Amino acid sequence: MPDDAHPLSIAEMPVQRPASPATAAEARGRFFNTGNGFNVQLPAVPDRIFTDEPMRALDPATPTGLIACDISGELACAFPATTPLVLAHYARIRSGESLETDFNASGVIAYAITGSGGTRCSGEDIAWKAGDLFVLPGGAHATHTAGDSDAVLWIVTNEPQLAFENLRAPASGKAPTDVVHYRGGEIMRQIDLLYDVGRGENIAGSALIFSAQRQEATRNILPTLTAAMNSLPGGAVQRPHRHNSVAVSLIIKGERCFSVIDGKRKDWAQWATTITPPVAVHSHHNGGNEMALFLIIQDGGIYYHARAMGFEFAEQPDA
C-alpha cells in the first residue's frame, strides 16, 4: 500500500525539502514536480456583476470614502482584488469634502460618474465633471474634492499586481504616466469620429482606446492596463469573441442591454461593475434604441507585451 514515503505517482508527492541543508539559504529551498506543481489550479475568475457597491456609493447617506469591489476571498488572494491583477473602487465624496488617496499602484484610472470637483496630484490641478476620465501617477498622493453637489468616481488600479510581487509603487516622478485628463465632450467627439469613418466586420466593435503621451508607443493607458470606451448602437450586437485578458467594465449607459458569457446571459445595470473572465466567449447585446456605453479596463498590456493576447472571434456556446 502506498504511503507518503512511496506514493503511486509524483502527482501525490508532498512538497520536498533539502535532505541535509548546511545553511539557512539552503534550508529555504522547496521542490515540486511536473505532477504536483506544473499546472497550478487556482479559483477561476468569476463572471460577476457588482450592484450593491454602486448603490451604496450613490446613496446620499453614505459618507465620503472608498467602496471596493473586493472578491479576494473568492479568488484566494491575500490582498484586495476584483480580479487577480485589478482592483475597482467607487469613491463617494460629499459636497465640499475631500477624499485623500495614495494607492500602491503604477497608476490610477478614474471616471466621474456624478457631480463635479477637482483633483490635485503631483503639483497639478484638474477640474472634472460627470463623463470625464482622468489618469494619475501611482505612488503619488491625491486630493479629490467635490463641488457644489456630491460626487462619485469609479477608480481602478493595478494594486493587486504590485501586491502579488510585494512591490511598492514608483517613487515620485518615476511612475509610467503623468496626470492625464480626457473631457467627456472630447470622448464623445472621438466616438462620433469612429462612426463617421466606419469599420469592417473583422474589427471587434467600435471602442475608443485611451492612451497618453508617455504610453503612445504601447497604445495603452498604462504599461499593463488598457482602457476603452466601448459603444454599441441600439439594436446592435457585438459578435462573440474571446481573449486572454480579463475585462472589468463600468456600465455607463445601456437600457435593455446584456452580455452573454459562455452561453449565460448577464443583464446590465447602470453604474454596475462587471467582470468578464479571461478566455470566456462573450458577446454584448443592445436591445434598446439608444447608444450603449461601457468603460472597459483590461490587464491587456501584460498580454500584449508577452505576445499572448489570444484574441479571436468565436461561436457562442449553448447555455
N, C-alpha and C positions, 0 to 999 in steps of 0.2 A: 504494500500500500504506500503510495507516495506521501511524503510529508514535506515540511518546509525546507528540509535539507535536500530532498530529492523530488522536486515537482515533476509532473508529467511533461511540462512544456516550459520553455523560457518565459512564456507569457505569464506564468503563475509565480515567477520568482519575485520575492520582495526586493526592495532597494538593497543594493550591496554596498559594503563599506570596505576600505582597505584592510587587509588582514593584520599588518604589523606596522602601523604608521610610526615613523620616527620623529615627526614634527607635527606641530599644530596645523600647519598648512596641508600636510598630507592627510591628516585626520578629517579635514573638511571635505575630502573627496567623496563623491557618491557615484554609483554606476547603475544604469538601466540597460535595456537591450531593445532590439527591434520588435520583440513581442510585447513588452510592457511599457515602452516609452517612445516608440517611433510614431504612433498616431494617437496623440493625446486627445482624449474625449472630454470636452468641456460643455457646459449647458449651452444650448443653442440660443442665438439672439431671437427673441420672440417677435411675432407680428403683433404690435401693440399700439393702442391709441390712448393718450393721456387726456382726459377731460376734466377730472377733478381739479388738477393743478391750475388750468386757466380760469376755472370758475372761482377758485379762491383768489387768484391774482386780480380778477375783475370785480370782486366783491368790495364795496365801499368800506366794509367793516374791517378788512384785512389791513394790518399795519404795514408800514414801509419795511421791505425786506425781500429776500430771495426765496423762491419756492422751486426746489429741484425736482426734475423728473428722474428720480433715482430708483433703479431696479438692481442695484449692485448685489443684493442678496440672491436674486433670481439668476444673475449672471455669474455668481461665485467670484465676485471681485471684492477685494479688500478695501476699496475706495469708492466714493460715489460715482455712479456711471449710468448713463442712459443706454449706451452701447459700450463695448469694450474700450473704445478709444474716444468717445464723445460724451459730453455732459451738457444737457439743456436745462436752462432755468427760466422761470418767469420772475421778473423783478417788478414789484409794485412800489411806487414812490408817491406818497401823498403830496397834495398840493403844498408848495412852499417848503417841503422837506427834501433832504438829500440822502442818497444811498452811497456808501463808500464800498468800493470793490478793489480787490487785489488778487486776481486769480493766478494760480500757479499753472500757467499755460503759455504756449508760444504766442498766442494771440486770442483776441476776443471778438466775436461777431455778435452784433446787436441789431434788432429790428424793433422799431417803435410801433406798438400795437395801438395804443390810445394815448391821447394827451400830447403835450409838448414840454420841452425842457431843454436843458443844456448839460453837456458833459465836459469836464476838464480832465485832461490826461497828457502827460509828457509835455507840459508847458503850453498846450494848445487848448482852445475852447471851440466847441461846435454847438450850434443851436439846432435841435432836431424836433420833428413833429411826426405825427402818425403817418406811416408809409415810408419813412426814411430808414435806411440801413447804414450802419457805420461799423468800422473795424478799429480796434485799439491794440497796441502792442502788449504782449504778455509781459509779466513781471513789472508792470507799471501800475501805480496807484491811480484810481479814477474816482471822481466825484460826479454822481449823476443827480441833478436837481430838477424837480418837477416845477412847471409853471403855475398858471392860474387854476389848473384843474389837475386831478390825479392822473398819473401816467403809468403805463405798463409797458415794459420792454421784454422781448424774448432774447435771451442771451445764451450763446452756445460757445463752448470752449473745447480744447483737447486736453483738459486736465487729466482724464484717465490715462491718456497716452504717456504723459510725464510721470504720473503716479506709478504706472506699471514698471517703469525702469528706475524709479526712485530718483528722478531728475528734478532739478529746480528750474524755475522759469529763467529766461535770459536775463542777464544783467542789464542795467539801464543803458539804453542806446544800442543794444545788441539784438533786439527782437527782429524777426524777419519781416516786420511790417511797421509802417508809420501809422498815424491816425489818418483814416480814410473815411470820407463821408459821401454817401450816394443819396441824393434827394429823391423823394418819391416821384416828383414830376419828371425828373430825368430818367428814372427807372421805367416809367410808363412810356416815355418818348422812345426809349430804346426798344421796348417790347413792340410798340407800333411799327417801328422800322423793320423788325423781323417779319411781320406780316405783310408789310409793303413789298419786301423783297421776295418772300416765299421760300419754300424748301421742297426737296424731294422726299419720297417715302422712305429713302434709306437713312434719313436723319431722324433721330428719336425725339420727336416733339419740337416745340418752339420755346426753348428755355433761354433766358438771358443769363450768361455766365459772368459772375463778378470777379474782377481781378484788380490789380493796382500797379503802380509804377514799379515797385520793387519785386513784384511777382509776375510781371508781364511775360517773361520767358516761360514760366511754368503754366500760365493761363489759369492759375488757381488764385484763391483769395489768401491762402496761407500755404506753406510748403506741403502740409499733409491734409489740409481741408479744402474742399471745393464748395462753392455756394452758387446756387442758381435759383432764379425766379422762374418757375415753370408756369406755363399758361395753357389753358385748354378751352377752346371756344365752346359755346353752347351746342349740345348735341354731339360733340366730338368724342372720340376715343383715342387715347394714346396706346399704340399697339403693344402687345406683350413683349417683354424683354427681360433680361437678367444681367447682373454684373456682380463682381466680387466685393465691391464696396457696399457698406451699409448706407441707408438713407434715413436721416432724421428730418422730418418736414413739419413746417408750421402751416396749417390750413388758414389762409387769409380770406379767401372768398370762394364759395363753391356750393350753391344751393342745388340739392338733389344730385350731388356728386358722390362717387365712391371709387374705391380701388378694389381690384381682385388680386389677391396674393396667394399664389399656388392653388388657385381654384376656389379660394374662400373670399366672399365679399366682405369688405370693410367700409362702412358708411363714414363719411366725413362729418365733422362738427367744427364750426367756425372757431378759430384760435386754438384748436387742439394740436398737440404734438403727436406725430405718428412715427412708428418705426417700420421700415421695410427691411426685412432681414437680408443679409448677403446671400447671393446666388438664387434667391427666390424669384420665380417667374411672376411678374407683376404688370398690370395694366391700369390705366386711370380712365374713368368714365364720367362725362358731364351730361347728366340727364336734364339739366335746366336750360335756360335760354341765354344766360349771361356768361361772360368770360370767367373762368375759374382761375384763381391764382394760388400757388403754394410755394413757399420758400423751402428749398431743399439744401441741407448741409450733408455732405458725404465725407468719409475718410478716403476719398478718391485719390488725393495727392500721393498717398503711400503706394497705392496700386499702380498709378501711372509711373511713378519713379521705379518701381520694381518690374515694370513691363508686364503687369499681371491683372489689368482691369477686367479682362474676360467679358467684355460687353458683347451681347448677341441678341438678335430678335429670336423669339421662341413662341411655341404654341402654348396656350394656357391649358394646364392640366384640368381635368374634370374635378368638380368639387367632391 
